[in-house]
Amino acid sequence: MGKRFKKTFSAKLMVLLIFVIFMPMAILSTFISYKLYHTAMQNDARMNQSSLDSISSSLKVYFDGFTHITDSIFISESLQNLLLSKPSTPYERLLSDRNYDETIQNITINNYDIESIYLMAENGAEYFSGGNRYITDIRKKCKELSDIKSYDFPLQTGFSTSSYLTGNVPVYITVIMQPVFNLDTREYLGMAVLQFHANILNKLLDYNSDTTFITDPSQNIIYDSSNKNLNLTLKDLFPDGLEQPVQYQNETMLPTYMLLENGCYLIQLKDYETSNINFFMETVPVIWLFFACTIVFIIVAILMANKLIFPIKVLQSAMTTIQPDGLSSYVHIKTHDEFEELGNSYNHMLNQLKLFIKKSYNQEIQHLNAEFRALQSQINPHFLYNALESINSMAQIKHQPEISRMTCCLADMFRYTTQQTEKLIPLRFEIQHVKNYFQLQSISCDNKVSLQYKIPDRLLDYPVPKMILQPIIENCFNHAFDNKNLQIILSTDLDDKTLNIKIFDNGKGFDYEKLKEIQKKLQQDDLCCDPGTSIGLLNINKRLKMLYHSDSGLEILSAADEGTTVLLKFIEKEISDV
């Protein structure tokens, strides 16, 4: 049981300490890791945002330039006239193209990124500026955009992509389209189309190795740094949205994006694993610190658990070494806490146990001495009975009835005292023994004493200890009789579960000092009989407390020249007292 106790208690205590100390550290480490992760993500987001801001600023310059060109076309009077008129002769056509080229050159001066400018009038006239006139699906796109003939600002801008081959090498072109309206009547005149090489965007991204996309407001891809996903939609590339990682070219990528002022999306793909590795590298010191603190806390918990259970081990060792013949296994615990109080209680228990053993030993010695004295005082019963029978026969022959009566009483008394009976006997037997004793004593006192009995018949069978009344009657003759008529009254009553026996005599009584001395002896725990008396008042009191309830016993009420009353209380034991 000791081993099981040590294992379970120390283990539970260790687990408790680890939980109390380790769990806050684990929570703190988790919080720190979360903050580091949040900080790393913020730093990564700031870096991505910085990259996007840089590209967005460069794109804004180009888009602002393109917007300036389309606005200039919009407000150019000569271009407005071209869109309103349709050349009918080759000369007029040549003149219109010449005026168009001059006007476009003035508008796009110093802007060498423009591949060509295409102007498509509502009346069917078309004008080109630039060396390349290869346009794919431009008319279709312009037709779709021309369906919106509202003069609301900002004017809706269309985007598209096209390509042409130069020596079997594809050249990618980005197209920007914007409707043109009559300044006076706000009538739709046609569409201005700007074409520029996608390479100009590559120049902006030379310093950036990430994959970059640009969409138009309709979320169609109009620029791809790898030129592999042109004319696809944003939904095609990112089916789960821009907030989730995406599989791109067999790699897991993390999209970062920005919504531009013109409604276009600027998107970059970051290596998802690279971001995790960066985060892991930042959190490695925290992880090592966490494991180191964990080991330290476990060691501290073990040491604290051992220190806390050390007083218990001391108590356990002391208890297992207690021997019946030597209660000297005291403990000395100086922890200034509950364990020290427990140790002091254990030492107090040992002292009380020693006193109890000593008291029990003394009581056993007294009991053996009483039995030894009783054995010494015994005479062979058969010899005594035969002798008394002979005396009785001679008294009858000599016609001496008093001697015969005294002999019979004495024989009954010896027979009562020497026969082996139970500890408790019916009250009637004890009363008969008192009557025999009184007859013998009354003859020696010249019949100057009288004994009255007030005992209900229903109490004659009440169990009482043997030889409990005769010593008290004997004390009446020894201490109360002074050659005057002595009256003794023996009465009994039953109050609930308490039998009360009162023995009153009208003798000389006790003075105050003598009564206090007797009462003090009755209250002492170490009760013993007087050396010259086989059974005394103190022994009667002791027997009543041992055989009945602890509140049972003997009480004496007396006063000088007023007689003495001895009260015996027989209180039945409860079941819990047995």
C-alpha positions in Angstrom: 0.0 0.0 0.0 2.9 2.3 0.8 4.4 1.9 -2.7 1.0 2.5 -4.3 0.6 5.6 -2.2 3.9 7.0 -3.2 3.4 6.4 -6.8 -0.1 7.8 -7.1 0.3 10.8 -4.8 3.7 11.9 -6.1 2.6 11.3 -9.7 -0.6 13.3 -9.2 1.3 16.0 -7.5 3.9 16.1 -10.3 1.1 16.2 -12.9 -0.5 19.0 -11.0 2.7 21.0 -10.8 3.4 20.4 -14.5 -0.1 21.5 -15.3 0.1 24.6 -13.1 3.6 25.6 -14.3 3.8 24.2 -17.8 0.4 25.1 -19.1 0.8 28.8 -18.7 4.2 28.5 -20.4 2.6 26.5 -23.2 -0.2 29.1 -23.6 2.4 31.9 -23.5 4.5 30.1 -26.2 1.4 29.6 -28.3 0.6 33.2 -28.0 4.2 34.2 -28.9 4.2 31.9 -31.9 0.9 33.3 -33.0 2.3 36.8 -32.7 5.4 35.8 -34.6 3.3 34.2 -37.3 1.0 37.3 -37.4 4.1 39.5 -37.5 5.7 37.4 -40.3 2.5 37.5 -42.3 2.3 41.2 -41.8 5.9 41.7 -42.9 5.3 39.4 -45.9 2.1 41.3 -46.7 4.0 44.7 -46.3 6.7 43.4 -48.7 4.1 42.2 -51.2 2.2 45.4 -50.8 5.4 47.4 -51.4 6.1 45.4 -54.5 2.5 45.9 -55.7 2.6 49.6 -54.9 5.8 50.0 -56.9 4.4 48.2 -59.9 1.1 50.0 -59.5 2.8 53.4 -59.5 4.7 52.5 -62.8 1.5 51.2 -64.4 -0.4 54.4 -63.3 2.2 56.5 -65.2 1.6 54.5 -68.3 -2.1 54.3 -68.0 -2.4 58.0 -67.2 -0.4 58.6 -70.4 -2.7 56.4 -72.4 -5.7 58.1 -70.8 -4.3 61.5 -71.7 -4.0 60.3 -75.3 -7.5 59.0 -75.5 -8.8 62.2 -73.8 -6.8 64.3 -76.3 -8.4 62.3 -79.1 -11.7 62.9 -77.5 -11.4 66.6 -77.5 -9.4 67.0 -80.8 -11.5 69.1 -83.2 -9.7 67.6 -86.3 -10.3 64.1 -85.1 -13.9 64.9 -84.3 -14.3 66.1 -87.9 -12.6 63.0 -89.2 -15.1 60.8 -87.3 -18.0 62.9 -88.6 -17.0 62.7 -92.3 -16.4 59.7 -94.5 -13.9 60.2 -97.4 -15.6 59.5 -100.8 -12.6 59.7 -103.1 -9.0 58.4 -102.8 -7.7 62.0 -102.6 -10.0 62.7 -99.7 -9.0 59.5 -98.1 -5.3 60.3 -98.5 -5.9 63.8 -97.1 -7.8 62.4 -94.1 -5.0 59.9 -93.3 -2.5 62.6 -93.6 -4.4 64.9 -91.2 -4.9 61.9 -88.9 -1.2 61.0 -88.8 -0.2 64.6 -88.1 -2.8 64.9 -85.3 -1.8 61.6 -83.7 1.9 62.5 -83.8 1.2 65.8 -82.0 -0.8 63.9 -79.4 1.7 61.0 -78.9 4.8 63.1 -79.1 7.7 61.6 -77.1 5.7 58.4 -76.3 7.5 55.6 -78.1 5.6 52.8 -76.4 2.5 53.2 -78.5 2.5 50.6 -81.3 -0.4 52.1 -83.2 -3.6 54.1 -82.7 -6.7 52.9 -84.5 -9.7 55.2 -84.9 -13.0 53.5 -86.0 -15.8 55.9 -86.9 -19.5 55.1 -86.5 -20.0 55.7 -90.2 -17.5 52.9 -91.0 -14.4 55.0 -91.6 -11.2 53.6 -90.2 -7.9 55.3 -89.5 -4.5 53.8 -88.5 -1.4 55.3 -87.1 1.8 53.3 -86.7 3.7 50.6 -88.6 1.6 47.6 -87.5 -2.0 47.2 -88.6 -2.4 43.6 -87.5 -5.3 43.7 -85.1 -7.2 40.5 -84.0 -10.8 40.7 -83.0 -10.5 44.5 -82.4 -13.6 45.3 -84.4 -15.6 42.7 -82.4 -14.4 44.2 -79.2 -15.1 47.7 -80.4 -18.6 46.6 -81.5 -19.2 45.2 -77.9 -18.0 48.4 -76.3 -19.9 50.6 -78.8 -23.1 49.1 -77.6 -22.7 51.3 -74.5 -23.3 54.7 -76.0 -23.7 56.6 -72.7 -22.0 59.9 -72.3 -21.5 59.2 -68.5 -18.1 59.9 -66.9 -15.8 58.2 -66.3 -16.1 56.8 -69.8 -15.9 53.0 -69.9 -12.6 51.7 -71.1 -12.2 48.4 -72.9 -9.1 46.1 -72.8 -8.0 43.3 -75.0 -4.9 41.4 -76.2 -3.6 40.4 -79.6 -0.4 39.0 -81.1 1.3 38.8 -84.4 4.4 36.8 -85.6 7.7 38.3 -86.4 9.9 35.6 -87.8 7.9 32.9 -86.2 8.2 34.7 -82.9 5.0 35.9 -81.4 4.7 39.6 -80.4 2.0 40.3 -77.8 0.1 43.5 -78.0 -2.2 45.1 -75.3 -5.1 47.0 -76.6 -7.0 49.9 -74.8 -10.3 51.0 -76.3 -12.4 54.1 -75.3 -15.5 55.5 -77.0 -15.5 59.0 -78.5 -18.5 61.3 -78.4 -19.4 64.6 -80.2 -18.5 67.4 -77.8 -21.5 69.4 -78.9 -24.3 66.9 -79.3 -22.8 64.1 -77.2 -23.5 61.8 -80.1 -21.4 58.6 -80.3 -18.8 59.1 -83.0 -16.7 56.0 -82.8 -13.9 54.2 -81.0 -10.3 55.1 -80.2 -8.0 52.1 -80.0 -4.5 52.2 -78.6 -2.1 49.3 -79.1 1.2 49.0 -77.2 3.7 46.2 -76.8 3.4 44.0 -73.7 7.1 44.2 -73.4 6.8 47.7 -71.8 5.2 45.9 -68.8 8.0 43.4 -68.8 10.4 46.3 -68.4 8.5 47.4 -65.3 8.9 43.9 -63.8 12.5 43.2 -64.7 13.5 43.5 -61.0 10.7 41.2 -59.9 10.9 37.4 -60.4 7.3 36.7 -59.3 4.7 35.7 -61.8 2.5 38.8 -62.5 -1.0 39.1 -64.0 -3.1 42.2 -65.0 -6.8 42.0 -65.7 -9.2 44.4 -67.2 -12.3 45.5 -65.2 -14.1 42.4 -66.6 -11.5 40.2 -64.9 -10.0 39.0 -68.2 -6.3 38.5 -68.2 -4.7 41.2 -70.4 -1.1 40.7 -69.2 0.8 37.6 -68.1 4.5 37.8 -67.4 4.8 34.3 -68.8 2.5 35.0 -71.8 0.8 31.6 -71.1 -2.6 32.7 -69.7 -3.6 35.6 -72.0 -7.4 35.9 -72.7 -8.2 33.7 -69.8 -10.4 34.9 -67.0 -9.6 35.4 -63.3 -12.0 32.6 -62.4 -10.1 30.2 -64.7 -6.8 30.8 -62.9 -8.2 31.2 -59.3 -11.3 29.1 -59.0 -11.3 29.5 -55.1 -10.7 33.2 -55.2 -7.6 35.3 -54.5 -7.6 34.6 -50.8 -6.6 30.9 -51.1 -3.4 29.2 -52.2 -3.5 28.0 -55.8 -1.8 25.2 -57.8 0.2 27.0 -60.6 2.6 25.0 -62.8 2.7 22.1 -60.3 3.6 24.4 -57.4 1.5 25.8 -54.6 1.4 29.6 -54.9 0.0 32.3 -52.7 -1.8 35.2 -54.6 -1.3 38.8 -53.6 -3.4 41.4 -55.4 -4.3 45.0 -55.7 -7.4 46.6 -57.3 -6.3 49.5 -59.5 -8.2 52.8 -59.9 -9.4 51.9 -63.3 -10.9 48.6 -62.1 -8.1 46.4 -63.2 -6.5 43.8 -60.9 -2.8 43.6 -60.4 -1.9 40.0 -59.1 1.4 38.4 -58.1 2.1 34.8 -57.2 4.4 34.1 -54.2 5.9 30.7 -53.4 3.8 29.4 -50.5 6.5 27.1 -49.2 9.0 29.9 -49.2 6.7 31.9 -47.0 6.3 28.9 -44.6 10.1 28.4 -44.5 10.6 32.0 -43.7 8.1 31.7 -40.9 9.6 28.5 -39.7 13.1 30.1 -39.6 11.7 33.0 -37.6 10.0 30.6 -35.1 12.8 28.0 -34.7 14.4 30.0 -31.7 11.0 30.1 -30.0 10.5 26.4 -30.5 13.9 25.6 -29.0 13.2 28.0 -26.2 9.8 26.3 -25.6 11.4 22.8 -25.4 14.2 24.0 -23.1 11.7 25.7 -20.8 9.6 22.5 -20.9 12.5 20.4 -19.7 13.4 22.9 -17.0 9.8 23.0 -15.8 9.5 19.2 -15.7 12.7 19.0 -13.6 11.5 21.7 -11.3 8.1 20.0 -10.9 9.9 16.7 -10.0 12.1 18.4 -7.4 9.1 20.3 -5.9 7.0 17.2 -5.8 9.8 15.3 -4.0 10.2 18.2 -1.6 6.5 18.3 -0.9 6.0 14.6 -0.3 9.2 14.3 1.8 7.3 15.0 5.1 4.8 12.4 4.2 7.6 9.9 3.6 9.0 10.7 7.0 5.6 10.1 8.6 5.2 6.9 6.7 8.6 5.6 7.8 7.9 6.5 11.4 4.5 4.7 11.3 6.0 1.5 9.8 8.7 1.3 12.5 6.3 1.6 15.5 6.8 -1.3 17.9 4.3 -2.2 20.7 7.1 -2.3 23.3 8.7 1.0 22.3 6.7 4.0 21.1 9.7 6.2 20.4 9.3 6.8 16.7 8.9 10.6 16.9 9.2 12.8 13.8 10.8 16.2 13.5 9.3 18.1 10.6 10.1 21.8 10.4 8.3 23.0 7.3 6.2 25.7 9.0 3.0 24.5 7.2 0.3 21.9 7.5 2.8 19.0 7.4 4.5 20.3 10.5 1.1 20.4 12.3 0.5 16.8 11.0 3.8 15.7 12.5 3.1 17.4 15.8 -0.3 15.7 15.9 1.4 12.4 15.2 3.8 13.0 18.2 0.9 13.9 20.4 -0.9 10.7 19.4 2.2 8.7 20.4 2.2 10.4 23.8 -1.5 9.7 24.3 -1.0 6.1 23.3 1.8 5.8 25.8 -0.4 7.1 28.6 -3.3 4.8 27.5 -1.0 1.8 27.5 0.4 2.8 30.9 -3.0 3.3 32.3 -4.2 0.0 30.9 -1.2 -1.8 32.3 -1.7 -0.3 35.8 -5.4 -1.3 35.7 -4.5 -4.8 34.7 -1.9 -5.0 37.6 -4.6 -3.8 40.0 -7.0 -6.4 38.7 -4.5 -9.1 39.2 -3.6 -8.0 42.7 -7.3 -7.9 43.6 -7.8 -11.5 42.3 -4.6 -12.6 44.1 -5.9 -11.1 47.4 -9.3 -12.7 46.8 -7.5 -16.1 46.3 -5.5 -15.6 49.4 -8.6 -14.9 51.4 -10.4 -17.9 50.1 -10.8 -21.0 52.2 -11.6 -24.4 50.9 -15.4 -24.1 50.4 -16.0 -27.7 51.2 -14.2 -27.5 54.5 -15.9 -24.3 55.4 -19.4 -25.6 54.5 -18.8 -28.9 56.5 -17.6 -26.9 59.6 -20.6 -24.6 59.5 -22.9 -27.5 59.0 -21.4 -29.2 62.1 -21.9 -26.0 64.2 -25.5 -25.7 63.0 -26.2 -29.4 64.0 -24.6 -28.8 67.5 -26.7 -25.6 67.9 -29.9 -27.5 67.1 -28.9 -30.3 69.5 -28.2 -27.8 72.3 -31.4 -25.9 71.4 -29.6 -22.7 70.5 -31.8 -21.2 67.6 -29.8 -17.9 67.4 -26.6 -19.7 66.8 -28.3 -22.0 64.3 -29.7 -19.0 62.4 -26.4 -17.1 62.5 -24.6 -20.2 61.1 -27.1 -20.6 58.3 -26.8 -16.9 57.3 -23.0 -17.2 57.4 -23.1 -20.3 55.2 -25.4 -18.6 52.7 -23.0 -15.6 52.6 -19.9 -17.8 51.9 -21.8 -19.7 49.3 -22.9 -16.5 47.5 -19.4 -15.0 47.6 -17.6 -18.2 46.4 -19.9 -19.5 43.8 -18.9 -18.7 40.1 -21.6 -16.6 38.4 -21.9 -14.1 35.7 -20.8 -10.5 36.2 -24.4 -9.3 36.4 -27.0 -11.0 38.6 -30.7 -10.2 39.4 -31.2 -7.6 42.1 -33.1 -10.0 44.3 -29.9 -12.1 44.9 -28.0 -9.0 46.0 -30.8 -8.0 48.4 -30.9 -11.5 50.0 -27.1 -11.3 50.5 -27.6 -7.9 52.2 -30.3 -9.4 54.5 -28.0 -12.3 55.6 -25.2 -9.8 56.4 -27.6 -7.5 58.3 -28.9 -10.4 60.5 -25.3 -11.2 61.5 -24.5 -7.6 62.3 -27.7 -6.8 64.1 -27.0 -9.6 66.7 -23.5 -8.1 67.4 -25.1 -4.7 67.8 -27.8 -5.9 70.3 -30.5 -5.3 67.7 -30.0 -1.5 67.8 -30.2 -1.3 64.1 -33.1 -1.6 61.6 -33.2 -2.1 57.8 -36.1 -1.0 55.7 -36.6 -2.0 52.0 -38.5 0.0 49.5 -38.1 -2.0 46.3 -40.8 -2.5 43.7 -41.3 -6.1 42.6 -40.7 -5.2 39.0 -37.1 -4.2 39.7 -36.1 -7.3 41.6 -34.9 -8.9 38.3 -32.9 -5.9 37.2 -29.3 -7.0 36.4 -26.7 -5.5 38.8 -23.1 -6.4 39.6 -22.3 -8.9 42.4 -21.3 -7.6 45.8 -22.3 -4.0 45.0 -24.6 -3.3 48.0 -23.1 -5.2 50.9 -19.9 -3.0 51.2 -22.1 0.1 51.5 -24.2 -1.5 54.3 -20.9 -2.6 56.0 -19.7 1.1 55.9 -23.0 2.1 57.7 -22.0 -0.2 60.6 -18.3 0.9 60.6 -18.7 4.6 60.2 -22.3 5.6 61.1 -23.1 3.4 64.2 -22.3 5.2 67.5 -24.3 3.1 70.0 -27.5 4.7 69.2 -30.4 3.3 67.2 -29.2 3.1 63.6 -31.8 3.2 60.9 -31.0 2.1 57.3 -33.3 2.6 54.4 -32.7 0.9 51.0 -34.9 2.2 48.2 -34.9 1.8 44.4 -36.6 3.5 41.4 -36.3 3.4 37.6 -36.1 6.8 35.8 -36.2 6.2 32.0 -33.2 3.9 31.5 -31.5 4.7 34.8 -31.8 2.5 37.9 -31.3 4.5 41.1 -30.5 2.8 44.4 -30.4 4.9 47.5 -29.0 3.8 50.8 -29.7 6.2 53.7 -28.5 5.9 57.3 -29.2 8.3 60.2 -25.7 8.0 61.6 -23.2 10.6 62.5 -22.3 11.5 58.8 -19.2 13.1 57.5 -17.8 16.5 58.1 -17.2 18.8 55.1 -13.4 18.1 54.7 -13.9 14.4 54.9 -16.7 14.5 52.3 -14.6 16.6 49.9 -11.7 14.1 50.2 -14.0 11.2 49.4 -15.6 13.0 46.5 -12.2 13.9 45.1 -11.1 10.3 45.1 -14.3 9.3 43.3 -13.6 11.8 40.5 -10.0 10.6 39.9 -9.3 8.4 36.9 -6.7 6.3 38.7 -9.2 4.5 40.9 -7.9 1.9 43.3 -9.1 0.2 46.4 -7.8 0.9 49.9 -5.1 -1.5 50.8 -7.0 -2.9 53.8 -10.3 -3.3 52.0 -11.1 -6.0 49.4 -14.0 -4.0 47.9 -14.5 -0.4 48.8 -16.6 2.5 47.7 -14.0 3.6 45.1 -14.0 0.1 43.6 -17.8 0.1 43.4 -17.7 3.4 41.5 -15.1 2.0 39.1 -17.1 -1.1 38.4 -20.3 0.8 37.7 -18.4 3.0 35.1 -16.9 0.0 33.5 -20.0 -2.1 33.3 -22.5 0.6 32.5 -22.5 4.0 30.8 -19.6 6.3 31.7 -22.0 8.7 33.5 -22.9 5.9 35.9 -21.3 5.7 39.3 -21.5 6.4 43.0 -22.4 9.7 44.7 -22.3 10.6 48.5 -24.4 13.2 50.2 -23.6 13.8 53.9 -23.4 16.3 56.6 -22.2 16.0 60.2 -24.8 14.6 62.6 -27.4 14.5 59.7 -26.7 11.1 58.2 -25.4 9.9 54.9 -27.0 9.1 51.6 -25.2 6.9 49.0 -26.7 7.0 45.5 -25.9 4.4 42.9 -26.7 5.2 39.3 -27.0 2.3 36.8 -27.3 3.9 33.3 -27.7 1.5 30.4 -25.2 1.7 27.6 -26.3 2.8 24.1 -25.4 0.6 21.1 -22.7 3.2 20.0 -21.1 2.9 23.5 -20.8 -0.9 23.4 
